[in-house]
């Protein structure tokens, strides 16, 4: 009887490892930050060896910390799972395992001009129809093309089949398996802008457009299956490698959003929303992304609509650091509770423009509706309203695009700890908001995927039973009050739009 799943959570600023027990409870974790490299304005890189070293060391730290000896690891740990920062792009030599360049991080803007060219040529429509993605420098495709074009000798080596491309999951699987595995899972593949999410294969037309040889690409696998095992020397004994998903998809699985219409929202710096749309990939009419949510072994692909809001918790940071009306992020709740509502004050935190569904790069932050009676408490309240209303805007278009009504919203992320914000969210949506007992949803989701593959958990029904809610927020606002609030919000958003464009 093994006791744990070891979940590796490779994020943008740190690597973490968490041991989950059979009840899905996090038992022990370790975390290590690593260096961010900014070689030019707008460029972001990671050292691939930093990613590997911190990930391996945190895994070792939890194993040792739990008192598991190297002779017992295979008895104690049923499988290793991986969830990762998505889209970040690496290329290494197959022969030596040496990276040919740093990892180009999802945030890196170096290929923005290439994306402009793609749009000018009109190829973005094909990319959207095949990959479900908007043409943007975030995704791996243009990063791969950049590496082949700019690293001396890379293209010739790639054409000779000597190089391997991978997202972070692929890199970790390669290192953990001692170079035996060159694979990715469907969720990570769906973020490369090279993968046809409807056909479930790398897309030859896109590969030809970017001049990327197929031999560079990893084999694409389900998110839950036994891929192979770790080489013995890393942890003392081989451990099965069994579940992989990109971070947002893993969080959706960790929230057990298993049926169509179930959605999760992660409230961090920004908000990340995913809605399960079942076995149908739904193209968006409103600039959302269509993506693969996961695939269980021998099961069909499950799709999701994805939307993000650029500024969510960051608006609270602004109250703290910019406006200095609170000393800490949690204090926003105390302050906002001093008033019953924002009394007509609206804050639109469009500090960096507006994303889905408004898509206005020239929108800027706006505070409207103030009177002599307005206090900082109203501004705090208006900020929480804005975080909830922005998410409602995205969920509304998800429902419209998919034709599936939202049944409940499951929440996680730092700002989900705010009870008032969660109540406002339930109020403006008119559906319950459910906050889980285990908020490590990303790591838990990939652990679930691995655990299913090795029989640590028998089926998804067991997961749904085991997953528990810490608190449900039921909608309490009257329809009339909600309509008022939403109508005012829409007017405020109109005021914010186009501001920086004169
Ligand atoms: P990230 O992973 O993006 O760094 P986290 O999930 O750690 O984000 O959440 C941090 C964000 O949540 C910050 O922007 C912070 O302002 C916000 N935040 C944290 N606690 C609260 C709270 N109690 N109420 C509102 N916002 C909060």
Boltz pocket constraint, residues with backbone or C-beta under 6 A from the ligand:
constraints:
  - pocket:
      binder: B
      contacts: [[A, 267], [A, 268], [A, 269], [A, 270], [A, 312], [A, 313], [A, 314], [A, 315], [A, 316], [A, 317], [A, 329], [A, 330], [A, 331], [A, 332], [A, 333], [A, 413], [A, 414], [A, 415], [A, 416], [A, 417], [A, 418], [A, 421]]
      max_distance: 6.0
